Amino acid sequence: MTHLITFQTDKFDPRGESENPYNPIAGEGVLNWLRTRLAPAIALSKPEPEDFGWCCSVTVDECVYFVVASADLDQESPIEWALQIDKRRSLMDKLRGRNQHGPDDPLTAAIKSAIDTEQEFREISIDTATR
């Protein structure tokens, strides 16, 4: 299950980001900010462009995650940003119902805490429902 956090802010300028060669989607600035906020306790990789936004990988408690940030470049102020947190699970984990990405996930909690303490972020929403 992918966790989804959305928020609005003018803190990041998507037009100042590196070009995403796959799709005109922003997210690099948010991931760079998040890398700084979570370091040194949690070490996100350098953001890489993907066709669905910008992506980092991270390992927390021996679990591998992908964190994706995205925003439409054509939005007016304030820009709505989306962070998707995806916990990678083996086929056996999935078949046996182990290692689930539950609402109490430590990476999701750390990211949510960083976002909650940023005064320039508004309309914060988090979806950690299991499906």
Solvent accessible surface area in square Angstrom, and as a share of the most:
residue,aa,sasa,rsa
1,M,56,0.25
2,T,48,0.28
3,H,0,0.00
4,L,66,0.33
5,I,0,0.00
6,T,27,0.16
7,F,0,0.00
8,Q,48,0.21
9,T,0,0.00
10,D,82,0.43
11,K,76,0.32
12,F,22,0.09
13,D,85,0.44
14,P,6,0.04
15,R,168,0.61
16,G,65,0.62
17,E,32,0.15
18,S,66,0.43
19,E,150,0.67
20,N,11,0.06
21,P,90,0.57
22,Y,135,0.51
23,N,59,0.30
24,P,94,0.59
25,I,40,0.20
26,A,2,0.02
27,G,0,0.00
28,E,30,0.13
29,G,20,0.20
30,V,0,0.00
31,L,0,0.00
32,N,61,0.31
33,W,30,0.10
34,L,0,0.00
35,R,80,0.29
36,T,104,0.60
37,R,97,0.35
38,L,15,0.07
39,A,55,0.43
40,P,134,0.84
41,A,95,0.74
42,I,24,0.12
43,A,80,0.62
44,L,9,0.05
45,S,45,0.29
46,K,136,0.58
47,P,7,0.05
48,E,93,0.42
49,P,31,0.19
50,E,60,0.27
51,D,81,0.42
52,F,98,0.41
53,G,0,0.00
54,W,8,0.03
55,C,16,0.09
56,C,2,0.01
57,S,39,0.25
58,V,7,0.04
59,T,85,0.49
60,V,18,0.11
61,D,115,0.60
62,E,167,0.75
63,C,24,0.14
64,V,67,0.39
65,Y,2,0.01
66,F,69,0.29
67,V,0,0.00
68,V,13,0.08
69,A,0,0.00
70,S,18,0.12
71,A,7,0.06
72,D,79,0.41
73,L,55,0.27
74,D,126,0.65
75,Q,53,0.24
76,E,150,0.67
77,S,83,0.53
78,P,49,0.31
79,I,9,0.05
80,E,80,0.36
81,W,1,0.00
82,A,22,0.17
83,L,0,0.00
84,Q,63,0.28
85,I,0,0.00
86,D,33,0.17
87,K,23,0.10
88,R,126,0.46
89,R,49,0.18
90,S,62,0.40
91,L,124,0.62
92,M,84,0.37
93,D,21,0.11
94,K,118,0.50
95,L,125,0.62
96,R,149,0.54
97,G,36,0.35
98,R,109,0.40
99,N,61,0.31
100,Q,100,0.44
101,H,4,0.02
102,G,14,0.14
103,P,95,0.59
104,D,127,0.66
105,D,6,0.03
106,P,66,0.41
107,L,0,0.00
108,T,3,0.02
109,A,58,0.45
110,A,26,0.20
111,I,0,0.00
112,K,48,0.20
113,S,61,0.39
114,A,8,0.06
115,I,0,0.00
116,D,74,0.38
117,T,87,0.50
118,E,26,0.12
119,Q,177,0.79
120,E,85,0.38
121,F,13,0.05
122,R,106,0.39
123,E,124,0.56
124,I,56,0.29
125,S,61,0.40
126,I,65,0.33
127,D,46,0.24
128,T,26,0.15
129,A,53,0.41
130,T,85,0.49
131,R,212,0.77
